[in-house]
Amino acid sequence: MALTTLPAVGVQHYAWLLLAFPAFGATVLLLGGKRTNAWGHLLGVAMSLAAFCYGVVCLTAMLGYPAAQRSRDDQVYTWIPAIGRFRVPLGLLLDPLSICFVLLITGVGSLILIYAIGYMSHDPERRRFFGYLNLFIAAMLLLVLGDNYVALYVGWEGVGLASYLLIGFWQVKPAAAVAAKKAFIANRVGDAGLSLAIMLMFATFGSVSFSGVFSKVGAAGGGTITAIGLLLLLGACGKSAQLPLQSWLLDAMEGPTPVSALIHAATMVTAGVYLIVRSAPIFNLSPDARLTVAIVGAATLLFGAIIGCAKDDIKKALAGSTMSQIGYMMLAAGLGPIGYALAIAHLLAHGFFKAGLFLGAGSVKHGMNDEVDMRRFGGLRTVMQITFVTFGFGYLAIIGVPPFSGFFTKDPIIEAAYHKGGTSGALLGTAALVGAAITAFYMTRVMLMTFGGKRRWEDDAHPHESPPVMTAPMVVLAVGSLCGGAFLMLSNRLIDFLRPVVGTPPRAEGWAGIFSPLSLATLALVILAAAGAWAMYGRREVPVTAPRGSFATVAARKDLYGDAFNESVLMRPGQWLTRLSVFFDNRGVDGLVNTIAATMGGSSGRLRKVQTGFVRSYALSMLVGAVLLVGALLLVRL
C-alpha cells in the first residue's frame, strides 16, 4: 500500500535544503583547502545540525495533515529528458518512511560529528575528514529522499564512494587501504543486482519512479516480480552486509571510530533495509522473494552473532553485532506486512544503541592509546565511569532487557516470526530466539572483558575519561537507548505512523508482543546466556593471550570462513572467466588479425625478392614472358 502523493507545499517544497546543507559543507571543506582547517570541523557539524533541524520542521508540517495525505513529492527538475520512453525527473519524496530515515541520519549523524571533533582533534587532515562525513550524509539523504529508483541508485553509489574514502582515510595504514578496497569491490557485486533490477523495472513497467512501478506491479507476471525482488535483495545484501556479501563489514573497522559509528548506526548498512521496505509493493506480490529475504536475515543474524563471540578486537565484536542486528531487520522485512514496521522500529532503536556502543568503544580506544584488544583492558569501569555507564546502557538495550529499547523492538520480531506459522515460521522464530541468546552472551563478554575484572593493561597505558565533547553525545545516545524503543512501540505509535506507506499489519491493534509469554521466555533465555558469559569471563581470569580453542572457536575467529567462501564462489570463477576472455581475445580475435597480417607480410616479403634491380634479370623475365605468351597463342591456334 502507498500513500496518495501530493505536490509539496510550504516548508516541504524546500525539501532540497535537506540535501543542500551537507552538500554545501562537503563542497567547502573539500575544495576550500587549508584555509578552512581552523573552522572546517565546525562547519561540518553545523551543516548536519541544520539538516536535522529542517527535518524536524518537515516532520512537524507532515503531522499537520491527515495520515493519508502525508506524502509530498517535490519535483526539483528534469534530470534526464525524454529519450524514447525513458525520462527521469529528479524529485524528493517526503513521507513517513523517508522522514524517519532523515531524522536518524541527520540526528545521530550530528552527534557522531560532534564526537569526532574531539576524537580527530590531533589529526592534521581533520577538515578533509569532516568533508567526507558531510558527503556521506548528503549521499544517504539522496538515497532515502529520491522519488525514483535511479535517484536512489545515485545516492546508493554516493554512499559507496564516501564509505571508500572514509574507511581508507588513514591511507598510511596498509590495512585501511585494503579494507576500503574490499568494501568497495564487495558492494559492486550487490550494486550490479540493484542496477539490473532497475533495468528490468523499466523494461517491464516503462518507468523507474516509485509511483509508476508500484501502480503497475500487479499486472506483471509472478516470475518477473520474483526476479526483481531477488535482484533488489542482492543489492541490499551488499550495502547491509548480509550473507554472502558480509565480509567487508568486519574489515571496515580499520577506519576511524566515528566512521564505524556512522556506517553501522545511521547510514550505510541501513540502506538495504530501506530498499526492501520501500519496495514493499513488489515483495508483497512475491512470497518466494519475501521468504528468501527472511532466510537471508535469519542466517545472517546467527552468522554475525557467532562471529561476535570470538572477537577480541572490541570494534570487530561490535561489527559482528551489527551484522546480526541488521539480520533481525531483514528477517522482519521478509515477513511482509506484519514485519515492515517492526524492521524500521528496530532500525531506529539500533541507530541509538549501536552508535552509543561504537562511540563508547572509541572512547576506550582513545583512553588506551589506540589499543582495541579487550584482553588488554579490564577494570576500566573505575577510570572511565561515564563511558562505562553509557556503554552499559547500549549493552542492556541490544540484549533486550526492559525497559531498554531492544526489548520493545527486537522481541516483537521474534514473536512475528513465530506468528508466520508453518515450518518456515518455526525455523525463523527459533533462529531469532537463538540469536537473542547468543547476543546476550557475546555482549556480556564484551562488557566483562572491557570494564570488569582485573586491570590487564600494560604499564605504559594511562587510561582516562574522554573530554566532554566526546562524552556528551554518548550521554544523549544512552538516553535514546533507554527510551527510544518504548517511545516507538508503545501504543503502536510507529506502526500507525508508517501504516499508510507499508500497509496495515495483521493484529495491528495492541501489536508489539510486549510482555507476552514468548517475550518473557526470551528474556529468561537472555538472562541465562548472560549468566553463562559471566561464568566464563567474570569468575575466571581472562588470559592476555587468547587460547587456541576448539575448531568452532578458530572458525569464528576466521569469520566462519566467509572470505574463503567468497574467494571460491565469486573471486576464483571471476578470475577463470577473465582468463578465458583474455585467451579468446588473444588466441581468437587477436590471433585472426595477427594471422592475416602475418600472411600478408610473409607474401610481401617473398614477392619483394623478385625485384632484384638488375636489368638483365628484367630482360630475361620479359623474354620468358614473351616466349610463354607466344607458346600459349600457338597452342590456342592448334
C-alpha positions as CSV (number, residue, x, y, z in Angstrom):
1,M,0.0,0.0,0.0
2,A,1.3,3.5,-0.8
3,L,0.3,7.0,0.2
4,T,-1.5,9.3,-2.1
5,T,1.3,11.5,-3.3
6,L,0.6,15.2,-3.3
7,P,2.6,18.2,-4.5
8,A,4.9,19.6,-1.9
9,V,3.7,22.8,-0.2
10,G,5.1,25.2,2.4
11,V,8.3,24.1,4.1
12,Q,8.1,20.7,2.3
13,H,8.5,22.4,-1.0
14,Y,12.1,23.2,0.1
15,A,13.0,19.6,0.9
16,W,16.1,20.1,-1.3
17,L,17.6,22.0,1.6
18,L,18.0,18.7,3.5
19,L,20.5,17.7,0.8
20,A,21.9,21.2,0.2
21,F,23.2,21.7,3.8
22,P,25.6,18.7,4.0
23,A,26.4,19.0,0.3
24,F,27.5,22.6,0.8
25,G,29.6,21.6,3.8
26,A,31.3,18.9,1.8
27,T,32.0,21.3,-1.1
28,V,33.5,24.0,1.1
29,L,35.6,21.6,3.1
30,L,36.9,19.5,0.2
31,L,37.6,22.5,-2.2
32,G,38.4,25.2,0.3
33,G,41.9,23.8,1.1
34,K,43.9,24.6,4.2
35,R,42.2,28.0,4.6
36,T,39.3,26.0,6.2
37,N,41.4,24.0,8.6
38,A,40.8,26.2,11.6
39,W,36.9,26.1,11.4
40,G,36.1,23.3,8.9
41,H,35.0,20.8,11.6
42,L,32.6,23.4,13.0
43,L,31.1,24.0,9.5
44,G,30.7,20.2,9.1
45,V,28.8,19.9,12.3
46,A,26.7,23.0,11.6
47,M,25.6,21.7,8.2
48,S,24.5,18.4,9.6
49,L,22.6,20.0,12.5
50,A,20.9,22.4,10.1
51,A,19.7,19.4,8.0
52,F,18.4,17.8,11.2
53,C,16.6,21.0,12.3
54,Y,14.9,21.3,8.9
55,G,13.9,17.6,9.1
56,V,12.2,18.3,12.4
57,V,10.3,21.2,10.7
58,C,9.3,19.0,7.9
59,L,8.1,16.3,10.3
60,T,6.0,18.9,12.2
61,A,4.4,20.0,8.9
62,M,3.7,16.4,8.0
63,L,1.9,15.7,11.2
64,G,-0.4,18.6,10.4
65,Y,-2.0,16.6,7.6
66,P,-4.3,13.5,7.8
67,A,-2.5,10.2,7.7
68,A,-3.4,9.5,4.0
69,Q,-2.1,12.9,2.8
70,R,1.4,13.0,4.4
71,S,3.3,12.1,1.3
72,R,4.7,15.1,-0.5
73,D,6.6,14.9,-3.8
74,D,8.8,17.9,-4.5
75,Q,9.8,17.9,-8.2
76,V,13.2,19.7,-8.4
77,Y,13.9,19.5,-12.1
78,T,14.0,17.1,-15.1
79,W,17.3,15.3,-14.7
80,I,17.2,13.0,-17.8
81,P,14.9,14.4,-20.5
82,A,12.8,12.0,-22.6
83,I,14.9,9.6,-24.5
84,G,12.3,7.4,-26.2
85,R,10.2,6.1,-23.2
86,F,13.0,6.9,-20.7
87,R,12.6,10.0,-18.7
88,V,13.8,10.7,-15.1
89,P,12.7,13.8,-13.2
90,L,14.6,14.4,-10.0
91,G,12.0,14.6,-7.2
92,L,12.3,14.3,-3.5
93,L,9.7,12.2,-1.7
94,L,8.8,13.2,1.9
95,D,6.6,10.6,3.5
96,P,6.6,8.8,6.9
97,L,9.2,6.3,5.8
98,S,11.7,8.8,4.4
99,I,11.3,11.3,7.3
100,C,12.2,8.5,9.8
101,F,15.5,8.0,7.9
102,V,16.1,11.7,7.5
103,L,15.9,12.3,11.3
104,L,18.0,9.2,12.0
105,I,20.7,10.1,9.5
106,T,21.0,13.8,10.5
107,G,20.2,13.4,14.2
108,V,22.5,10.5,15.1
109,G,24.9,11.7,12.4
110,S,25.2,15.1,14.0
111,L,26.0,13.5,17.4
112,I,28.7,11.5,15.8
113,L,30.2,14.6,14.1
114,I,30.3,16.4,17.4
115,Y,32.1,13.4,18.9
116,A,34.5,13.4,16.0
117,I,35.6,17.0,16.9
118,G,37.4,15.5,20.0
119,Y,38.3,12.1,18.5
120,M,40.1,13.7,15.5
121,S,41.4,16.8,17.3
122,H,45.0,15.9,16.7
123,D,44.6,14.7,13.1
124,P,46.2,17.2,10.6
125,E,43.5,16.2,8.0
126,R,40.5,16.7,10.2
127,R,39.0,19.2,7.8
128,R,39.0,16.7,5.0
129,F,37.6,14.0,7.3
130,F,34.6,16.2,8.1
131,G,34.2,17.0,4.4
132,Y,33.9,13.2,3.7
133,L,31.4,12.9,6.6
134,N,29.2,15.6,5.1
135,L,29.5,13.9,1.7
136,F,28.4,10.6,3.3
137,I,25.3,12.3,4.9
138,A,24.3,14.1,1.7
139,A,24.5,10.9,-0.3
140,M,22.5,8.9,2.2
141,L,19.8,11.6,2.3
142,L,19.5,11.5,-1.5
143,L,19.2,7.7,-1.3
144,V,16.2,7.9,1.1
145,L,14.6,11.0,-0.4
146,G,14.7,10.2,-4.1
147,D,11.3,9.5,-5.5
148,N,12.6,7.0,-8.1
149,Y,15.0,4.1,-8.3
150,V,17.5,6.0,-10.4
151,A,17.9,8.8,-7.9
152,L,18.1,6.1,-5.2
153,Y,20.8,4.4,-7.1
154,V,22.8,7.7,-7.4
155,G,22.7,8.1,-3.6
156,W,23.5,4.4,-3.3
157,E,26.7,4.8,-5.3
158,G,27.5,8.1,-3.5
159,V,27.3,6.2,-0.1
160,G,29.7,3.6,-1.6
161,L,32.2,6.2,-2.7
162,A,32.0,8.1,0.7
163,S,32.5,4.8,2.6
164,Y,35.6,4.0,0.5
165,L,37.1,7.4,1.3
166,L,36.3,7.2,5.0
167,I,37.3,3.6,5.6
168,G,40.6,4.2,3.9
169,F,41.0,7.7,5.4
170,W,44.3,6.8,7.2
171,Q,46.0,5.8,4.0
172,V,49.3,5.3,5.7
173,K,47.9,2.1,7.1
174,P,48.0,-0.7,4.5
175,A,45.2,-2.5,6.3
176,A,42.9,0.6,6.0
177,A,43.6,0.8,2.2
178,V,42.9,-2.9,1.7
179,A,39.7,-2.7,3.8
180,A,38.4,0.3,1.8
181,K,39.1,-1.5,-1.5
182,K,37.4,-4.7,-0.2
183,A,34.3,-2.7,0.9
184,F,34.1,-1.0,-2.5
185,I,34.5,-4.2,-4.5
186,A,32.1,-6.3,-2.4
187,N,29.5,-3.6,-2.8
188,R,29.9,-3.6,-6.5
189,V,28.5,-7.1,-6.6
190,G,25.4,-6.0,-4.8
191,D,25.2,-2.8,-6.9
192,A,25.1,-4.9,-10.0
193,G,22.0,-6.6,-8.7
194,L,20.3,-3.3,-8.0
195,S,21.1,-1.9,-11.4
196,L,19.8,-5.0,-13.1
197,A,16.6,-4.7,-11.1
198,I,16.1,-1.1,-12.2
199,M,16.6,-2.1,-15.9
200,L,14.1,-4.9,-15.5
201,M,11.6,-2.5,-14.0
202,F,11.9,-0.1,-16.9
203,A,11.6,-2.9,-19.4
204,T,8.5,-4.3,-17.7
205,F,6.7,-1.2,-16.5
206,G,8.2,1.6,-18.6
207,S,9.0,3.6,-15.5
208,V,11.6,3.8,-12.7
209,S,9.6,6.1,-10.4
210,F,8.1,4.6,-7.2
211,S,4.6,5.6,-8.2
212,G,5.0,4.3,-11.8
213,V,6.4,0.9,-10.8
214,F,4.1,0.3,-7.8
215,S,0.9,1.3,-9.8
216,K,1.7,-1.3,-12.5
217,V,3.4,-4.1,-10.5
218,G,0.1,-6.0,-10.1
219,A,-0.1,-6.6,-13.9
220,A,3.4,-8.2,-14.2
221,G,4.0,-11.9,-14.2
222,G,5.0,-13.7,-11.0
223,G,8.3,-14.8,-12.3
224,T,9.2,-11.2,-13.2
225,I,8.2,-9.9,-9.8
226,T,10.3,-12.6,-8.1
227,A,13.3,-11.8,-10.3
228,I,13.1,-8.1,-9.4
229,G,12.7,-8.9,-5.7
230,L,15.7,-11.2,-5.7
231,L,17.9,-8.6,-7.6
232,L,16.8,-6.0,-5.0
233,L,17.8,-8.4,-2.3
234,L,21.2,-8.8,-3.8
235,G,21.7,-5.1,-3.7
236,A,20.6,-5.0,-0.1
237,C,23.0,-7.8,0.8
238,G,25.9,-5.7,-0.4
239,K,25.1,-2.5,1.4
240,S,23.7,-4.1,4.6
241,A,26.5,-6.7,4.9
242,Q,24.2,-9.8,4.7
243,L,25.2,-13.2,3.5
244,P,27.0,-13.8,1.3
245,L,28.4,-10.3,0.9
246,Q,29.1,-9.6,4.6
247,S,32.8,-10.0,4.9
248,W,33.7,-6.3,4.1
249,L,32.0,-5.0,7.3
250,L,34.5,-6.5,9.7
251,D,37.5,-5.2,7.9
252,A,35.9,-1.7,7.7
253,M,36.8,-1.3,11.3
254,E,40.2,-0.1,10.1
255,G,38.7,3.3,9.6
256,P,38.4,6.0,12.4
257,T,35.8,5.1,15.0
258,P,33.3,7.9,14.1
259,V,33.2,6.3,10.6
260,S,32.3,2.9,12.1
261,A,29.6,4.5,14.2
262,L,28.1,6.4,11.2
263,I,28.3,3.4,8.8
264,H,26.8,0.9,11.4
265,A,24.2,3.1,13.1
266,A,22.8,5.8,10.8
267,T,23.8,5.3,7.2
268,M,25.3,2.7,5.0
269,V,24.2,-0.6,6.5
270,T,20.6,0.6,6.9
271,A,20.3,1.3,3.2
272,G,19.5,-2.3,2.4
273,V,16.6,-2.4,4.9
274,Y,15.2,0.8,3.5
275,L,15.4,-0.6,-0.1
276,I,13.4,-3.7,0.9
277,V,10.7,-1.8,2.9
278,R,10.4,0.9,0.3
279,S,9.8,-1.8,-2.3
280,A,7.1,-3.4,-0.2
281,P,4.5,-3.4,-3.1
282,I,6.9,-5.6,-5.0
283,F,7.7,-8.1,-2.2
284,N,4.0,-8.3,-1.2
285,L,3.3,-9.9,-4.6
286,S,6.2,-12.4,-4.4
287,P,6.1,-14.9,-1.4
288,D,9.3,-16.6,-2.7
289,A,11.2,-13.3,-2.7
290,R,9.9,-12.4,0.8
291,L,10.9,-15.9,2.1
292,T,14.4,-15.5,0.7
293,V,14.8,-12.2,2.4
294,A,13.7,-13.7,5.7
295,I,16.0,-16.7,5.3
296,V,19.0,-14.4,4.5
297,G,18.2,-12.3,7.5
298,A,17.9,-15.3,9.8
299,A,21.1,-16.9,8.6
300,T,23.0,-13.6,8.9
301,L,21.8,-12.8,12.4
302,L,23.2,-16.2,13.6
303,F,26.3,-15.8,11.5
304,G,27.2,-12.4,12.9
305,A,26.4,-13.4,16.4
306,I,28.7,-16.4,16.3
307,I,31.5,-14.3,14.9
308,G,31.0,-11.7,17.7
309,C,31.6,-14.4,20.3
310,A,35.2,-15.0,19.2
311,K,36.5,-11.5,18.5
312,D,38.9,-9.9,20.9
313,D,39.0,-6.6,19.0
314,I,36.2,-4.6,20.6
315,K,35.3,-2.9,17.3
316,K,35.1,-6.1,15.4
317,A,33.0,-7.7,18.1
318,L,30.6,-4.8,17.6
319,A,30.8,-5.2,13.8
320,G,29.6,-8.8,14.1
321,S,26.8,-7.5,16.3
322,T,25.8,-5.0,13.6
323,M,25.7,-7.8,11.0
324,S,23.5,-9.8,13.3
325,Q,21.1,-6.9,14.2
326,I,20.7,-6.0,10.5
327,G,19.8,-9.6,10.1
328,Y,16.9,-9.2,12.5
329,M,15.7,-6.2,10.4
330,M,15.9,-8.2,7.2
331,L,14.1,-11.1,8.8
332,A,11.3,-8.8,9.9
333,A,11.1,-7.2,6.4
334,G,10.9,-10.7,4.9
335,L,7.8,-11.4,6.9
336,G,5.8,-8.9,4.8
337,P,3.1,-6.5,6.1
338,I,3.4,-8.0,9.6
339,G,7.1,-7.1,9.8
340,Y,7.9,-3.9,7.7
341,A,7.1,-1.5,10.6
342,L,8.9,-3.8,13.1
343,A,12.0,-3.7,10.9
344,I,12.0,0.1,10.8
345,A,11.4,0.3,14.6
346,H,14.4,-1.9,15.3
347,L,16.5,0.0,12.8
348,L,15.7,3.3,14.6
349,A,16.3,1.9,18.0
350,H,19.5,0.3,16.8
351,G,20.7,3.6,15.5
352,F,20.8,4.9,19.1
353,F,22.3,2.0,20.9
354,K,24.8,0.9,18.2
355,A,26.1,4.5,17.8
356,G,26.5,4.7,21.6
357,L,28.3,1.4,21.7
358,F,30.7,2.4,18.9
359,L,31.4,5.8,20.4
360,G,32.0,4.0,23.7
361,A,34.5,1.7,22.0
362,G,36.1,4.8,20.5
363,S,36.3,6.4,23.9
364,V,38.0,3.3,25.3
365,K,40.4,3.3,22.4
366,H,41.1,7.0,22.9
367,G,41.9,6.5,26.6
368,M,44.0,3.3,25.9
369,N,46.5,4.7,23.4
370,D,44.6,3.2,20.4
371,E,44.5,-0.3,21.9
372,V,41.5,-2.3,20.7
373,D,42.3,-5.8,22.2
374,M,39.9,-6.4,25.0
375,R,42.3,-8.9,26.6
376,R,44.5,-5.9,27.4
377,F,41.6,-3.9,29.0
378,G,39.9,-5.0,32.2
379,G,38.8,-2.8,35.2
380,L,38.1,0.3,33.1
381,R,34.8,0.9,34.9
382,T,36.8,2.7,37.7
383,V,38.7,5.1,35.4
384,M,36.2,5.7,32.6
385,Q,32.9,5.9,34.5
386,I,30.9,7.9,32.0
387,T,32.0,5.6,29.2
388,F,31.2,2.6,31.4
389,V,27.6,3.8,32.1
390,T,26.8,4.9,28.6
391,F,28.2,1.8,27.1
392,G,26.2,-0.2,29.7
393,F,23.0,1.4,28.5
394,G,23.8,0.3,25.0
395,Y,24.6,-3.2,26.2
396,L,21.3,-3.5,28.0
397,A,19.4,-2.2,25.0
398,I,21.0,-4.5,22.5
399,I,20.4,-7.7,24.6
400,G,16.8,-6.7,25.2
401,V,16.4,-6.0,28.9
402,P,13.3,-4.0,29.8
403,P,12.8,-1.0,29.8
404,F,15.6,-0.5,27.3
405,S,14.8,-0.2,23.6
406,G,15.8,-3.6,22.3
407,F,13.2,-5.2,24.4
408,F,10.5,-3.3,22.6
409,T,11.8,-3.7,19.1
410,K,13.7,-7.0,18.8
411,D,11.3,-9.2,20.8
412,P,8.3,-8.4,18.6
413,I,10.3,-9.6,15.6
414,I,10.8,-13.0,17.3
415,E,7.1,-13.2,18.0
416,A,6.2,-12.1,14.5
417,A,8.4,-14.8,13.0
418,Y,6.6,-17.5,15.1
419,H,3.3,-15.9,14.1
420,K,4.1,-16.6,10.5
421,G,3.2,-20.2,11.2
422,G,4.2,-23.4,9.5
423,T,7.7,-24.9,9.3
424,S,9.2,-21.8,8.0
425,G,7.8,-19.7,10.8
426,A,9.0,-22.1,13.4
427,L,12.6,-22.2,11.9
428,L,12.8,-18.4,11.5
429,G,11.5,-17.8,15.0
430,T,13.8,-20.3,16.5
431,A,16.8,-18.7,14.7
432,A,15.8,-15.3,16.0
433,L,15.4,-16.7,19.5
434,V,18.8,-18.4,19.5
435,G,20.3,-15.2,18.1
436,A,19.0,-13.3,21.1
437,A,20.7,-15.7,23.4
438,I,24.0,-15.5,21.6
439,T,23.7,-11.7,21.5
440,A,23.4,-11.7,25.3
441,F,26.4,-14.0,25.6
442,Y,28.9,-12.1,23.4
443,M,27.8,-8.6,24.5
444,T,28.2,-9.7,28.2
445,R,31.6,-11.0,27.2
446,V,32.5,-7.6,25.8
447,M,31.3,-5.8,28.9
448,L,33.2,-8.1,31.3
449,M,36.5,-8.1,29.3
450,T,36.5,-4.3,28.9
451,F,35.1,-3.0,32.1
452,G,35.1,-5.9,34.6
453,G,37.8,-8.0,36.2
454,K,41.3,-7.1,37.0
455,R,43.4,-4.5,35.1
456,R,45.3,-6.1,32.3
457,W,46.7,-3.1,30.5
458,E,50.4,-2.5,30.1
459,D,52.5,-0.2,32.3
460,D,52.8,2.5,29.6
461,A,49.0,2.8,29.3
462,H,47.3,5.5,31.2
463,P,43.5,5.1,30.6
464,H,41.4,8.2,31.2
465,E,38.0,9.5,30.5
466,S,37.3,11.3,27.2
467,P,36.7,15.0,27.0
468,P,33.1,16.4,27.3
469,V,32.9,16.9,23.5
470,M,33.1,13.2,23.2
471,T,31.1,12.1,26.3
472,A,28.2,14.4,25.7
473,P,27.0,12.7,22.5
474,M,27.4,9.4,24.3
475,V,25.1,10.5,27.1
476,V,22.4,11.6,24.6
477,L,22.6,8.3,22.8
478,A,22.4,6.4,26.1
479,V,19.1,8.2,26.8
480,G,17.9,7.2,23.4
481,S,18.9,3.6,24.1
482,L,16.8,3.7,27.3
483,C,13.7,5.4,25.9
484,G,13.7,5.0,22.2
485,G,12.1,1.6,21.9
486,A,9.2,2.3,24.3
487,F,8.5,5.6,22.5
488,L,8.3,4.0,19.1
489,M,6.4,0.8,20.0
490,L,4.0,1.6,22.9
491,S,0.5,2.5,21.7
492,N,1.6,1.4,18.2
493,R,3.0,4.9,17.6
494,L,5.4,4.0,14.8
495,I,3.1,1.3,13.3
496,D,0.3,3.8,13.0
497,F,2.7,6.4,11.5
498,L,4.1,4.0,8.9
499,R,0.8,2.3,8.1
500,P,-0.1,4.5,5.0
501,V,3.3,3.5,3.5
502,V,3.8,-0.1,4.4
503,G,0.2,-1.2,4.9
504,T,-1.7,-2.5,8.0
505,P,-0.1,-5.5,9.6
506,P,-2.3,-8.3,10.9
507,R,-3.1,-7.9,14.6
508,A,-2.1,-4.3,14.4
509,E,-4.1,-3.2,17.4
510,G,-2.1,-3.9,20.5
511,W,0.6,-5.4,18.4
512,A,4.2,-5.4,19.7
513,G,4.4,-8.5,21.8
514,I,5.3,-6.6,24.9
515,F,5.4,-8.9,28.0
516,S,3.8,-11.8,26.1
517,P,4.7,-15.3,27.2
518,L,7.2,-15.6,24.3
519,S,8.7,-12.3,25.2
520,L,9.2,-13.4,28.8
521,A,10.7,-16.7,27.7
522,T,13.1,-14.7,25.5
523,L,14.1,-12.5,28.5
524,A,14.7,-15.6,30.6
525,L,16.9,-17.1,27.9
526,V,18.8,-13.8,27.6
527,I,19.5,-13.8,31.4
528,L,20.7,-17.4,31.2
529,A,23.1,-16.6,28.4
530,A,24.4,-13.6,30.2
531,A,25.0,-15.7,33.3
532,G,26.9,-18.2,31.2
533,A,29.2,-15.4,29.9
534,W,29.7,-14.2,33.4
535,A,30.7,-17.7,34.5
536,M,33.3,-17.9,31.7
537,Y,34.7,-14.3,31.8
538,G,33.6,-12.8,35.1
539,R,34.5,-15.5,37.5
540,R,37.7,-16.6,35.7
541,E,40.7,-14.6,35.0
542,V,40.9,-13.6,31.3
543,P,44.3,-14.6,29.8
544,V,46.1,-11.8,27.9
545,T,46.9,-14.2,25.1
546,A,43.9,-15.9,23.5
547,P,44.0,-19.7,23.8
548,R,43.7,-21.6,20.6
549,G,40.3,-23.0,21.4
550,S,38.2,-25.6,19.6
551,F,37.6,-25.8,15.8
552,A,34.4,-23.8,16.3
553,T,36.3,-21.0,18.0
554,V,39.0,-21.0,15.4
555,A,36.3,-20.9,12.7
556,A,34.6,-18.0,14.4
557,R,37.8,-16.0,14.7
558,K,38.3,-16.5,10.9
559,D,34.8,-15.1,10.3
560,L,33.4,-18.5,9.7
561,Y,35.5,-18.6,6.5
562,G,33.4,-16.0,4.8
563,D,36.4,-14.7,2.9
564,A,37.3,-18.2,1.8
565,F,33.7,-18.8,0.6
566,N,33.6,-15.6,-1.4
567,E,37.0,-16.3,-2.8
568,S,35.9,-19.7,-4.0
569,V,32.4,-18.8,-5.2
570,L,32.9,-15.3,-6.5
571,M,36.6,-14.4,-7.0
572,R,38.0,-17.6,-8.5
573,P,35.2,-18.1,-11.0
574,G,35.6,-14.4,-11.9
575,Q,39.3,-14.9,-12.5
576,W,38.7,-18.0,-14.6
577,L,36.2,-16.1,-16.7
578,T,38.6,-13.3,-17.1
579,R,41.4,-15.6,-18.2
580,L,39.0,-17.3,-20.6
581,S,38.1,-13.9,-22.1
582,V,41.7,-13.0,-22.4
583,F,42.5,-16.3,-24.0
584,F,39.7,-15.9,-26.5
585,D,40.8,-12.3,-27.2
586,N,44.5,-13.3,-27.6
587,R,44.0,-16.5,-29.5
588,G,40.7,-15.8,-31.2
589,V,40.3,-12.1,-32.1
590,D,44.0,-11.1,-32.0
591,G,45.0,-14.5,-33.4
592,L,42.9,-14.0,-36.5
593,V,44.0,-10.4,-37.0
594,N,47.7,-11.4,-36.5
595,T,47.4,-14.3,-38.9
596,I,46.1,-12.1,-41.7
597,A,48.8,-9.6,-41.0
598,A,51.5,-12.3,-40.9
599,T,50.2,-13.8,-44.2
600,M,50.3,-10.5,-46.0
601,G,53.6,-9.6,-44.5
602,G,55.2,-13.0,-45.5
603,S,53.8,-12.9,-49.0
604,S,55.0,-9.4,-49.5
605,G,58.5,-10.4,-48.3
606,R,58.6,-13.3,-50.8
607,L,57.4,-11.2,-53.7
608,R,59.9,-8.5,-52.8
609,K,62.7,-10.8,-53.7
610,V,61.6,-10.8,-57.3
611,Q,62.6,-7.1,-57.5
612,T,66.4,-7.6,-57.9
613,G,67.3,-4.2,-59.5
614,F,69.4,-5.9,-62.3
615,V,68.4,-5.0,-66.0
616,R,69.5,-8.4,-67.2
617,S,67.1,-10.1,-64.8
618,Y,64.2,-7.9,-66.0
619,A,65.1,-8.6,-69.7
620,L,65.2,-12.3,-69.1
621,S,61.8,-12.1,-67.3
622,M,60.4,-10.3,-70.3
623,L,61.9,-12.8,-72.7
624,V,60.5,-15.7,-70.7
625,G,57.1,-14.0,-70.5
626,A,57.1,-13.3,-74.3
627,V,58.0,-17.0,-75.1
628,L,55.2,-18.2,-72.8
629,L,52.7,-15.8,-74.4
630,V,53.7,-16.9,-77.9
631,G,53.6,-20.5,-76.9
632,A,50.1,-20.1,-75.4
633,L,48.8,-18.4,-78.6
634,L,50.2,-21.2,-80.8
635,L,48.6,-23.8,-78.6
636,V,45.3,-22.0,-79.0
637,R,45.5,-21.9,-82.8
638,L,46.4,-25.6,-83.0
